[in-house]
Amino acid sequence: MGQVAFSALAQNHPVSWEFSSKKTSPLTYEVKFHAAVKELYHIYPQGEGGGFGMPTEFLFDENDNIEFIGEIEEKGVEQKDGEHLSYYSKGVTFTQILKLKTAKKTTLAFTIKYMACTNQMCLPPSKKQFTLDLGGIEKDAVAVKNENPSELSSKQTTASKYEDFIMEDIDGKVISSKNITSKNKYTLIDFWASWCMPCRSQGRELIPLYNNYKSQGFDVIGVSLDTDLKSWKKAIQADGYTWTNLSDLKGFESALSKKYNITAIPRNLLIDQKGNIVAVDLHGKELEAKLAELFKI
């Protein structure tokens, strides 16, 4: 069998958070959550975001001494008043007004769920917990709290042999990849997810290549890193993927994604009928050129 090695990203996480609060009236605070985003990356707004990208979400722990006033407002660093942006490429500040019921020192505990992408790939969704202290005697404001971005591994994956696998399709039917790889000259194993805009874009570009070469012995197995069945099915139907689509709905915790140390998507590997790995991470024109070479067109 062939071997494959995916390289993990050798850099800090591209999104870091900074928090602050200002007392605007007795017991009332304006709390700001600012995300700084490194160049080339972006972060998504709250809400659906047009169906692409995982929206940023704030989950606050219950606290009997805190009353939330209104919804969280957001403003991107590059955003002009009244302008709508599908994502924030420089940074964004989220603002929540809240009121304490008593003047005692109170801890605001919250979780932020968010995702960072470039135009070519997305990192795994992040879910991080934080706390911020409010109130207390003789305190008019709360100091800023910073989060140091965690390191992503810079270690390259040990080369791994491709091995056929078993996984369920969208109907819950157990499929053996060997039944597909053994019947075709070349098979593309494509790792993607419904929330990954670059994955969806490249998936749509793959459709004409799949249609052109299928009769000559080319097939595709889409392996989704989704965790929500409904979102996965909806994406397949919306984009028109007619090849075999598999997932264990475990996201980046999937044993298969861990096997190849997939720390960002889209990722793919092209294998021949014997399971030898012919190429890794070919998309668009590069994949088109490789298929033309293999099928000698």
Beta strands, then each sheet from edge to edge (+ up, - down):
strand 1: 3-4
strand 2: 15-25
strand 3: 28-37
strand 4: 42-43
strand 5: 57-60
strand 6: 66-76
strand 7: 91-100
strand 8: 106-114
strand 9: 116-117
strand 10: 126-134
strand 11: 141-146
strand 12: 160-161
strand 13: 166-168
strand 14: 174-176
strand 15: 186-192
strand 16: 218-224
strand 17: 244-246
strand 18: 267-272
strand 19: 277-280
sheet 1: 1+ 12-
sheet 2: 6+ 7- 3+ 2- 11+
sheet 3: 4+ 9-
sheet 4: 5+ 8- 10+
sheet 5: 13+ 14-
sheet 6: 17+ 16+ 15+ 18- 19+
end
